[in-house]
Amino acid sequence: MRIMIVKNYNEMSYQAAQLIADQIIYKKNSVLGLATGSTPIGMYKELIRKFQKGELDFSQVVTFNLDEYYGLSIEHPQSYGFFMWNILFRHINLKRENVHLLNGVTKNIDNECRQYEDLIQKNGGIDLQILGIGDNGHIGFNEPDISFDTQTHLVNLTTKTIRANSRFFNNTQEVPKQAITMGIGTIMRAKKIILLANGKRKTKAIERTINSPITTKVPATVLQLHKEVTIIIDKAASSLLASDGNIFFN
Ligand code: GLP
């Protein structure tokens, strides 16, 4: 694991966008795995800025989003599909056919999940996967105790996640109780992974991700087994980490 501790949210966003830009410059038709949540918003803004300055071309880039609430269609303002179009896709020159989102209102979940996995494979696998992290250490929507070999699947959200994510809805009742997510197996097959976290709320999850023994109780600990993981965190999220040789301060 490469761990970068940066001074604040803006620096985290900038560093992450720079790594994505490097990936796209290295391979024009890179396959990106994208995350939602408040954490990557600054990174997406930075990617848009790079595109507007003519530094980045997304015309051959392929994207797969990590997850989607089950029961929300892309027209729903809290759906992750809606979020992605609003925050990133409509501002850059990605081709519509290269954007892949899970359909939260599919009638056939098994089929949806299988097709998503097949499409990832057909596109040569994910080159670079972006991840945020839940307060309980979940990645995508893979909640504690979900086995590490899962593929794209339907999950029940924990009360903790429903409560944490209710800040985007009018009330807790409105938060969907299930989601479709790439599995941990899917995520671990990505060639490279970047995990982002900022703020005090994430300190425990980050400390466990890096220092705890690998356990399904803290899904993100599985990343310790991946060869190409970069964790970019701000000072606040890193406050429980002891400084050692693995940690870069920017
Ligand atoms: C959701 C998403 C995760 C995301 C997490 C953290 O649960 N499924 O992919 O990492 O929220 O969100 P935030 O970045 O808003 O803290």
Residues whose N, C-alpha, C, O or C-beta is under 5 A from the ligand:
A	BS01	GLP	A35 T36 G37 S38 T39 D67 G132 I133 G134 G140 F141
